[in-house]
């Protein structure tokens, strides 16, 4: 008689969007100081894991080929780092599946979100308790975006990504995401950045509960990586131009280091109509409409 299949644990890895991203300095070690308002939207990769006799990792989904399925994938790097920090707390093997729905090198934290989802899964599978502070430290060792992705809720991010403050409230908002499917290398964008000591973000309203508050605040912010990214991939500028003129678009901006462009909308109806129009105009691009996860 066949052995019973071990139960599977599943975790979503939602897309990260930088509504604002200010580069405020550069450290002696070369890392950049930043300030960012980060949100997560209800479009995601998915990570599934179950105990097994030996490790197995496979990637499926529309962007599987670009993600890679070897030890260099951030999911498996998260497993290796977790086992090193907490030996003997996990099963000898894990059968891990990643469904890659988000484009790669797109400025929406796909790989970082995958690693963060894997860390959450490992904490659920592992024996004993795992302190959040230690999980955050482990997350930062995997990448600057991973600590924020570990929380996957609206937050302010500072430093090189290690300082993450979750917001207690956030207005109901909807985003349309469009990516031209041209990978953007973050290091190349930073190399083109002319000013590295830009003004910081203004203080956020407390509490932040109304879309109008958010809109007024965002009008005083920017993404300092937008111009150098457009210089590398002019399609980003074209997307921004067409997103801004859509009905109901309160703000159009690039996320992260690119090349995903987002439009901010006040209702799901407006967002889905805008996504429909962008798909019609750019049928070869990746387009998604989704609410911000509160």
Secondary structure, 3 states (H helix, E strand, C coil): CCCCCCCCEEEEEEEEEEEEEEEEEECCCCCEEEEEEEEEEEEEEEEEEEEECCCEEEEECCCHHHHCCCCCCHHHHHHHHHHHHCCCCCCCEEEEEEECCCCCCCCCCHHHHHHHHHHHHHHHHCCCCCCHHHHHHHHHHHCCCHHHHHHCCCEEEEECCCEEEECCCCCCCEEEEEECCCCCCHHHHHHCCCCCCCCCCCCCCCCCCCHHHHHHHHCCCCECCHHHHHHHCCHHHHHHHHHHCCCCCCEEEECCCCCCEEEEECCHHHHHHHHHHHHHHCCCCEEEEEEECC
